[in-house]
Amino acid sequence: MKREAIVVSLSGRDTAVVSVTRQSMCGETCGVCRGCLHPLETIETEALNEIGALPGDRVEITSSSAQSLKIAALVYFVPLLLFIIGYIIHPLVGALALIGGFFAAFYTNRRIAASGGVKVVITAYAEGSIS
């Protein structure tokens, strides 16, 4: 997954903190339907600085789409799947399976975050950027 970001600061010899505007599923027209709570929310994340970008530079960052999709599947689909299977057995089992699915997703998310999370890499200067 490629995104444009701005380097906020250097956090090490080969890492930098970058600011990225979150992109919604509806792209640039998010404000039209007013379905998003925070359409232009920005987040900061640490990225491997392969090109030696400096604070203020507009850069292109990449992250593993496969890893992001695995995390999304874990958070959304595993609890739902457990709920459906449990509900077929008995409604109370379905509710307990749903709660168990959320706990499993929470625990796995903490493990992923502790291991460094999704790897983000600065790969190039953004088009139109002077550096």
NORWO-V162129 format. One record per pair of residues at least 12 apart in sequence whose C-alpha atoms are under 6 Angstrom apart, sorted by the first residue. I is the first residue (numbers start at 1). J is the second residue. D is the distance in Angstrom with one decimal. If there is no record, write none. Layout:
i=I j=J d=D
i=I j=J d=D
This chain:
i=1 j=62 d=5.4
i=1 j=63 d=5.3
i=1 j=65 d=5.3
i=2 j=61 d=5.7
i=2 j=62 d=4.5
i=3 j=60 d=5.7
i=3 j=61 d=5.4
i=4 j=59 d=5.8
i=4 j=60 d=4.6
i=5 j=19 d=5.5
i=5 j=20 d=4.8
i=5 j=58 d=5.8
i=5 j=59 d=5.4
i=6 j=18 d=5.4
i=6 j=19 d=5.3
i=6 j=57 d=5.7
i=6 j=58 d=4.6
i=7 j=55 d=4.8
i=7 j=56 d=5.3
i=7 j=57 d=5.5
i=8 j=55 d=5.1
i=9 j=55 d=5.0
i=14 j=49 d=5.1
i=15 j=47 d=5.6
i=15 j=48 d=4.5
i=15 j=49 d=4.8
i=16 j=46 d=5.6
i=16 j=47 d=5.4
i=16 j=49 d=5.9
i=17 j=45 d=5.6
i=17 j=46 d=4.5
i=18 j=44 d=5.5
i=18 j=45 d=5.6
i=19 j=43 d=5.7
i=19 j=44 d=4.4
i=20 j=42 d=5.4
i=20 j=43 d=5.4
i=21 j=41 d=5.8
i=21 j=42 d=4.2
i=22 j=41 d=5.6
i=22 j=42 d=5.6
i=47 j=120 d=4.8
i=47 j=121 d=5.1
i=48 j=121 d=4.6
i=48 j=122 d=6.0
i=49 j=122 d=5.2
i=50 j=122 d=5.9
i=58 j=126 d=5.4
i=58 j=129 d=6.0
i=59 j=124 d=5.8
i=59 j=125 d=4.1
i=59 j=126 d=4.5
i=60 j=122 d=5.9
i=60 j=123 d=5.9
i=60 j=124 d=5.2
i=60 j=125 d=5.7
i=60 j=126 d=5.2
i=61 j=121 d=5.4
i=61 j=122 d=4.4
i=61 j=123 d=5.7
i=62 j=120 d=5.7
i=62 j=121 d=5.4
i=63 j=119 d=5.8
i=63 j=120 d=4.7
i=74 j=105 d=6.0
i=75 j=105 d=5.4
i=79 j=98 d=5.1
i=79 j=101 d=4.1
i=79 j=102 d=5.7
i=82 j=97 d=5.4
i=82 j=98 d=5.9
i=83 j=97 d=5.3
i=83 j=98 d=4.6
